[in-house]
């Protein structure tokens, strides 16, 4: 099936260890899906919350769609995520552990529908981030030397 990546959360893999990933649908209004298809979504401040056995995408900014005029949506409104009940229960059980959270990784279009890839993640310490940066720099240096 054809997948078009619309937005990615680039900071997520730097800030967190990714433990497990899930694919979830998003409930959207008409002007929101048009804006997402145009690539007007930001996940940089977004996070996932679970309330009353429902998962919600919070703080994801979907820019207003220009042609929607007065029927436009609120850019930061909470959006319900469509997951199976068993997946929500599993997520809820895992986030009650200390240091585990749920973060959105990317938003993409799959078969004409907007989907979000979410991940159970554990926060990295500062020394973990430094180790990742050192590995990346070393790999970059090796690549440079190989191309000479």
N, C-alpha and C positions, 0 to 999 in steps of 0.2 A: 504494500500500500504506500502511496506517495506521502511523504512527510516533509513539511516546510517549517523549519524552525523560525519562530517569530522573535523571541526574546530569550536571553539566557541570564542567569544570575552568576556573573563571573566571580564574585567575591565568595560565594558559598563554598567552593572547593578549597579556597585558601583559608577560610575561617573555621571550617568544620571537617571532621572525619565523616565520610558518608558511609552509613551502616547498611541501609537498605533503601531501595527506590520503589515508587508506586506510580502508576498512571491514573490520573483522575480527570473526569470531565468537569466543565465549569458551566454554571447556569449564567447566561448572559442575556442582555437586552439587545435589541436590533442594532442600535447605534454602537454598542460596545463591540459586537462581532465585526462590524464594518471597520471600526478603528483598529482592532487587533489584526485583521487581514491586511491593513495598511502598515502594520508594524509599529503602531503607536502605543506600546505597552512597556512599562518599566517594572522590573522585579527587584530593584536594588534595595528597597526598604521593606519588601513584602515578607510576610510570615504566615504560618498556618496555625489556626486555633481550633480546638475541638470543644463544642458546647452541646449538651443534650443529645449525644450520639449523632451529631452533624459536624462535618469538617468545613471550615470557612477560610477563604483566602483573604487576608486582611492587608491593607496598606499597599496593594498593587495599584499603580497609577495607569489607568487607561485614558488616554487623552480624549477630549470631546471630539466627536465627529463633525466636521464643518457643515455638511449638508443636512444634519439633523435639526438644526436651529433650535426651536423651543422644546422639541421632544428629546433633547440630549440627556445623557446620564450624568450622575455624580462621579467624577473621576476616581475617587478613593472609596467608593461604597464597598461594603463587604460582599463577597461573592461566594455562593455555596459551591462546595466541591462534591462531585458525584462519585462516591466510592461505595463498595459493598459493605454491608454492616459488619462482616467479620474483619475487613481491613480496618475499619474505624475502631473497632474494639482492640485490635492488635496495636494500632498506633497509640490509643489511649493508655494501654497497659505499659507501653515502652516509654512514653514521655513522662510518666510518673517517676521514672528513675532520675537520679540527679545528673544534670549535665546533658540530657538527651532532649532534643527539640526537633521540630519538623520545619523544613525550609523548602521553598519552591526552587527547583533547579532551572527549568526552562518551560516556555510556553510554545506550543507548536500546533500546526493544523494537520490533522490526520483524517483523510476521507471527508474533508469539508467541515469537520468539527474541531473546535478549539479544545485542546487537552493541555494539562499541566503535569509535568513530572515533578513529584515531590519526593523528599528523602528524609528518612530518620537520620539525624546527624548528632554528633557529639562535638562540643566546642574544643578547638585546639588551644593549647597553651602557647605562650610567646616563643618558647624554645622550639616547639614543633613547627611553627611558621618560619622561624629562622632556618631550620634544617631543610624545609622544602625550598626556600629561596636559594640556599647553598647548592642543593642538588640541581636546581634549574640552571644556576649560573655555571656549574661544572659541565652540565650537558651542552650548554650553549658554547662554552670554550672548546669542548671536544669537537663539536660540529664545525666550528670555525676553522680549527686546525685541519680537519679532514677535507675541507673545501679549498685549502691553499694549494 
